Amino acid sequence: MIDGPYLWLTVLGVLGTGLVAGVFCGFSTFVMRGLASLPPAQGVAAMNAINVTAVMPAFMIVFMGSAVLCAVLAVVTFVLWPGDGRVALLLGSALYLFGSFGVTMIANVPRNDTLARLDPGTPEAAAYWPTYVREWMFWNHVRTVASACSAVAYVVALT
């Protein structure tokens, strides 16, 4: 059984990755669907506003903090190589670091940056909006599942 500081790092890993999974799940299940139902100019403007507020401390502490925590858990697992839960700990860390944080950086953020460069009322924005929603949602589903599976892997490591 995992104990001591390692236990608390893992519990924080469950909490952080689970919170991020919940945020991403909300976007996959209703936020993006609601935005997609708006006229393109309104959807683009709303998503750009969301993307600006997403990088505020409230979310970034959880999102980036979870990435740092997952990296720490992976390093500590390699160094200590605990008998209990090592595979689940490494899997949980990899799922979040690559499937959530990594996908965000290589798939979602570039699409957000492209959208931010468009004036919401232009024909270019209206033409890009359906593609943005489709592609962004696909990658958001990936990071939702990766974050949730990361939380589950950490829970498994604790059992």
C-alpha positions as CSV (number, residue, x, y, z in Angstrom):
1,M,0.0,0.0,0.0
2,I,1.2,3.5,-0.8
3,D,1.7,5.6,2.3
4,G,3.3,8.8,3.7
5,P,3.9,11.7,1.4
6,Y,3.6,9.5,-1.7
7,L,0.0,8.7,-0.6
8,W,-0.8,12.4,-0.5
9,L,0.8,13.1,-3.9
10,T,-1.3,10.3,-5.4
11,V,-4.5,11.6,-3.7
12,L,-3.8,15.1,-5.1
13,G,-3.2,13.5,-8.5
14,V,-6.6,11.9,-8.3
15,L,-8.2,15.2,-7.4
16,G,-6.4,17.3,-10.0
17,T,-6.8,15.0,-12.9
18,G,-10.4,14.3,-11.9
19,L,-11.2,18.1,-11.8
20,V,-9.7,18.6,-15.2
21,A,-11.6,15.7,-16.6
22,G,-14.8,17.3,-15.2
23,V,-14.1,20.6,-16.9
24,F,-13.3,19.0,-20.2
25,C,-16.4,16.8,-19.9
26,G,-18.5,19.8,-19.4
27,F,-17.2,21.3,-22.7
28,S,-17.7,18.0,-24.5
29,T,-21.3,17.5,-23.3
30,F,-22.9,20.9,-23.3
31,V,-20.7,24.0,-23.6
32,M,-19.4,23.4,-27.1
33,R,-22.8,22.1,-28.3
34,G,-24.4,25.3,-27.0
35,L,-21.8,27.5,-28.7
36,A,-22.2,25.5,-31.9
37,S,-25.9,26.2,-31.9
38,L,-25.3,30.0,-32.0
39,P,-24.8,32.0,-35.2
40,P,-21.1,31.7,-36.1
41,A,-20.2,35.3,-35.1
42,Q,-21.7,34.8,-31.7
43,G,-20.1,31.4,-31.2
44,V,-16.7,32.6,-32.3
45,A,-16.9,35.6,-30.0
46,A,-18.1,33.5,-27.0
47,M,-15.4,30.9,-27.5
48,N,-12.7,33.6,-27.8
49,A,-13.9,35.1,-24.6
50,I,-13.8,31.6,-22.9
51,N,-10.3,31.0,-24.2
52,V,-9.1,34.3,-22.7
53,T,-10.7,33.5,-19.3
54,A,-9.4,29.9,-19.3
55,V,-5.8,31.1,-18.8
56,M,-6.7,32.8,-15.5
57,P,-5.2,31.4,-12.3
58,A,-8.4,29.5,-11.2
59,F,-8.2,27.0,-14.0
60,M,-4.5,27.1,-14.8
61,I,-3.5,26.2,-11.2
62,V,-5.5,23.0,-11.5
63,F,-4.5,22.3,-15.1
64,M,-0.8,23.1,-14.9
65,G,-0.5,22.0,-11.3
66,S,-1.8,18.6,-12.3
67,A,0.8,18.3,-15.0
68,V,3.5,19.2,-12.6
69,L,2.1,16.8,-10.1
70,C,1.9,14.0,-12.7
71,A,5.5,14.6,-13.7
72,V,6.6,14.5,-10.0
73,L,4.7,11.3,-9.5
74,A,6.3,9.7,-12.6
75,V,9.8,10.7,-11.5
76,V,9.3,9.6,-7.9
77,T,7.9,6.3,-9.1
78,F,11.0,5.8,-11.3
79,V,13.3,6.7,-8.5
80,L,11.6,4.8,-5.7
81,W,10.1,2.1,-7.9
82,P,7.5,1.1,-5.3
83,G,6.2,-2.4,-5.3
84,D,2.6,-1.3,-5.0
85,G,0.9,0.5,-7.8
86,R,3.9,1.4,-9.9
87,V,2.3,0.5,-13.3
88,A,-0.9,2.4,-12.4
89,L,1.1,5.4,-11.2
90,L,3.2,5.5,-14.4
91,L,0.1,5.0,-16.6
92,G,-1.8,7.7,-14.8
93,S,1.0,10.1,-15.2
94,A,1.5,9.3,-18.9
95,L,-2.2,9.5,-19.7
96,Y,-2.5,13.0,-18.2
97,L,0.9,14.4,-19.5
98,F,0.4,13.1,-23.0
99,G,-3.3,12.6,-23.4
100,S,-4.5,15.7,-21.6
101,F,-1.7,18.3,-21.3
102,G,0.1,17.3,-24.5
103,V,-3.1,17.1,-26.6
104,T,-4.1,20.6,-25.3
105,M,-0.8,22.0,-26.4
106,I,-0.6,20.4,-29.8
107,A,-4.2,20.2,-30.8
108,N,-6.6,22.6,-28.9
109,V,-4.4,25.6,-28.3
110,P,-3.3,26.0,-31.9
111,R,-7.0,25.9,-32.9
112,N,-7.8,28.5,-30.2
113,D,-5.0,30.7,-31.5
114,T,-6.3,30.5,-35.1
115,L,-9.8,31.3,-33.9
116,A,-8.5,34.3,-31.9
117,R,-6.9,35.8,-35.0
118,L,-10.3,35.9,-36.7
119,D,-12.8,38.8,-36.4
120,P,-16.0,37.1,-35.4
121,G,-18.2,38.9,-37.9
122,T,-16.2,38.0,-41.0
123,P,-16.9,35.4,-43.6
124,E,-13.6,33.7,-42.8
125,A,-14.7,33.2,-39.2
126,A,-18.1,31.9,-40.3
127,A,-16.3,29.4,-42.6
128,Y,-13.8,28.3,-40.0
129,W,-16.2,27.9,-37.1
130,P,-17.8,24.5,-38.1
131,T,-14.3,23.0,-38.7
132,Y,-13.0,24.5,-35.4
133,V,-16.0,23.0,-33.4
134,R,-15.6,19.6,-35.0
135,E,-11.8,19.3,-34.6
136,W,-11.7,21.0,-31.2
137,M,-14.4,18.7,-29.9
138,F,-12.6,15.6,-31.2
139,W,-9.4,16.5,-29.3
140,N,-11.4,17.6,-26.3
141,H,-13.0,14.1,-26.1
142,V,-9.5,12.6,-26.2
143,R,-8.3,14.8,-23.3
144,T,-11.5,14.2,-21.3
145,V,-11.0,10.5,-21.5
146,A,-7.3,10.7,-20.9
147,S,-7.8,12.9,-17.8
148,A,-10.5,10.6,-16.4
149,C,-8.5,7.5,-17.0
150,S,-5.5,9.1,-15.3
151,A,-7.6,9.7,-12.2
152,V,-8.8,6.1,-12.3
153,A,-5.3,4.8,-12.7
154,Y,-4.2,6.8,-9.6
155,V,-7.2,5.4,-7.7
156,V,-6.1,1.9,-8.7
157,A,-2.6,2.7,-7.5
158,L,-4.0,3.5,-4.1
159,T,-5.9,0.2,-3.7
